[in-house]
Amino acid sequence: SHLLWIVTREGIDIFDPHMAKVLHYLEMSRFGSPISAMAEGRNGDILMGTFKGELFRVDGGNGRILSRLDPFKSSGLQRKKITSILESNNGDIWINSTNGLFRFIPSSGRIIRREPDSGNATEQEFQIQSCQDMQGNLWFASDSGLDCFSRSASFFRHFPLPEESGIEKRSSAYFFMLADRTGWIWIATERE
């Protein structure tokens, strides 16, 4: 539908380029907590994460909440703010939170925390941005660089930040990630 979704303090707005208008779409009160992350799901629905760690699936056509999940609570984990969401091609939902990176498997309700690799990460590290490339590999920006989850081999590979990059080693330095059709991974950072 080519709509641009915008999260505001009051709720969710959409920009319709055909009408050249911004329209108020959903009230924030419907979610019980402010929206902290949003992504398009693999079927065109919208995934929304909250400051309280809840996950909503919303019909992009009519704004109806299709499901409300509390993956942290149902797994006995402490709820934390969701910083980004990514639904992989196989339907797993990868949740970046201030508590780490989690893989949520909706079919079973299981949630798996990705433990930092020894030598590559610290306990304080958390991934804050993510994207999926054309081959289905998942990319995550973290304090120490980029991590790629290989879809074909089901393992993580770490790419440290080179010292000469000028990017400070903290997750808040990353604002956005995008994988383009040619295979490049684009990352918006704080670097001046």
Secondary structure, DSSP 4 states (H G I P E B T S, - for coil): ---EEEE-SSEEEEEETTTTEEEEEEEGGGGSS-EEEEEE-TTS-EEEEETTS-EEEE-TTT--EEEEE-HHHHTTPPP--EEEEEE-TTS-EEEEETTEEEEEETTTTEEEEEPPPTTT--TT----EEEE-TTS-EEEEETTEEEEEETTTTEEEEEEPPGGG---SSGGGEEEEEE-TTS-EEEEES--
